[in-house]
Amino acid sequence: MRLIADTGILVGLLDKRDQYHEWAKQVAKRYKSPFYTCEAVVTEAVYLLNSRAGVQAVARLLDFFEADLVKIDFRIESHTSRITTLMQRYENVPMDYADACVVVMAEQEKYREHLILTTDAQDFRIYRRNGRETLTIDTPFETQK
């Protein structure tokens, strides 16, 4: 199974004041890394960490990449039309760019068996991969298959 990291788990791991910090620590202990993600998620996480916990938290996030605990596994060039289609389909939710990238990652064959680690349970329960398949998520609220 491949673990897909959404923004919330990365922020939760590195910001001790984050409401999901304890959940994120438990998840990191429960699952073997690496966590896979996309640059859109990293951008959101860097923005949030810098504004909430400071540059040291951002530096620790970047250290995760050097240690191969988190890996970027997504190239936008290969998926622009799919990202656009998803954002249009879920415009009423609304689906942001990072969420669209995470869903497209989950649609790839190598992620057939996936687990999305997210604090955004409400939206990821609505989103579907490949048009109709539910996503497997682990949230602070529950694990859902």
C-alpha positions in Angstrom: 0.0 0.0 0.0 1.2 3.5 -0.8 0.7 6.3 1.6 -0.3 9.6 0.1 0.3 12.7 2.4 -2.1 15.6 2.2 -1.3 18.9 3.7 -2.8 18.3 7.1 -0.5 15.4 8.1 2.6 17.3 7.2 1.5 20.4 9.1 0.3 18.3 12.1 3.7 16.5 12.3 5.7 19.7 12.5 3.5 22.1 14.3 3.2 21.1 18.0 0.3 23.6 18.4 -1.7 22.1 15.5 -5.0 20.5 16.6 -4.0 17.3 14.7 -0.5 17.0 16.0 -1.1 13.9 18.2 -3.0 12.2 15.3 -0.2 13.0 12.9 2.4 11.6 15.3 0.4 8.4 15.8 0.0 8.0 12.0 3.8 8.4 11.5 4.4 5.6 14.0 1.7 3.3 12.6 2.7 3.4 9.0 6.1 2.8 7.5 7.4 5.7 5.4 7.9 7.0 2.8 4.8 9.2 2.4 4.2 10.2 -1.2 2.9 13.7 -2.1 2.9 16.4 -4.7 4.4 19.9 -4.9 1.0 21.5 -4.4 0.7 19.9 -1.0 4.2 20.8 -0.1 3.5 24.5 -1.1 0.4 24.6 1.1 2.3 23.0 4.0 5.2 25.4 3.7 2.9 28.3 3.7 1.0 27.1 6.7 4.1 26.1 8.7 5.9 29.3 8.0 2.9 31.4 9.2 2.1 29.2 12.2 5.3 27.6 13.4 8.1 29.5 11.6 10.9 28.8 9.3 12.4 26.1 11.6 9.3 24.0 11.0 9.7 24.5 7.2 13.3 23.4 7.5 12.3 20.2 9.3 9.7 19.5 6.5 12.5 19.9 3.9 14.7 17.6 5.9 12.0 14.9 5.5 12.8 14.9 1.7 16.5 14.6 2.3 15.8 11.6 4.6 13.4 10.0 2.0 10.6 10.1 4.6 8.5 12.1 2.1 8.8 11.9 -1.6 7.4 13.9 -4.5 5.7 11.5 -6.9 3.7 13.7 -9.2 4.4 15.7 -12.4 1.7 18.2 -13.3 2.7 18.1 -17.0 1.2 14.6 -17.3 -2.1 15.4 -15.7 -3.2 19.0 -16.4 -6.4 18.1 -18.2 -7.4 15.6 -15.4 -6.7 18.2 -12.7 -8.9 20.7 -14.5 -11.7 18.2 -15.0 -11.7 17.3 -11.3 -11.7 20.9 -10.2 -14.6 21.6 -12.5 -16.5 18.5 -11.4 -16.1 19.4 -7.7 -16.5 23.1 -8.1 -19.3 23.2 -5.6 -17.2 21.5 -2.8 -14.9 23.3 -3.9 -11.9 21.2 -4.8 -8.6 23.1 -4.6 -5.5 22.4 -6.7 -3.7 20.3 -4.1 -6.7 18.1 -3.5 -7.1 17.5 -7.2 -3.4 16.5 -7.5 -3.9 14.0 -4.6 -6.9 12.5 -6.2 -5.0 12.2 -9.5 -2.2 10.5 -7.7 -4.6 8.0 -6.2 -5.9 7.3 -9.8 -2.5 6.0 -10.9 -2.0 2.3 -11.2 0.9 2.3 -8.7 -1.5 3.8 -6.2 -4.3 1.2 -6.7 -3.7 0.2 -3.1 -3.4 3.6 -1.4 -4.2 5.4 1.8 -4.6 9.1 1.8 -3.5 10.7 5.1 -5.6 13.8 5.5 -7.3 16.1 7.9 -9.8 17.1 5.2 -12.1 14.1 5.7 -15.3 15.8 4.6 -14.0 16.6 1.1 -12.1 13.4 0.5 -15.3 11.4 1.4 -17.0 13.2 -1.5 -14.2 13.0 -4.1 -14.1 9.9 -6.4 -11.1 8.5 -8.3 -11.7 7.3 -11.8 -15.2 8.8 -11.7 -16.8 6.5 -9.2 -14.4 4.8 -6.8 -14.1 6.0 -3.2 -10.8 6.9 -1.8 -9.2 5.1 1.1 -8.4 7.7 3.8 -7.0 7.9 7.3 -8.2 11.0 9.1 -8.1 12.1 12.7 -11.8 11.1 12.8 -11.6 7.5 11.5 -10.1 5.3 8.8 -12.4 4.8 5.9 -12.2 2.3 3.0 
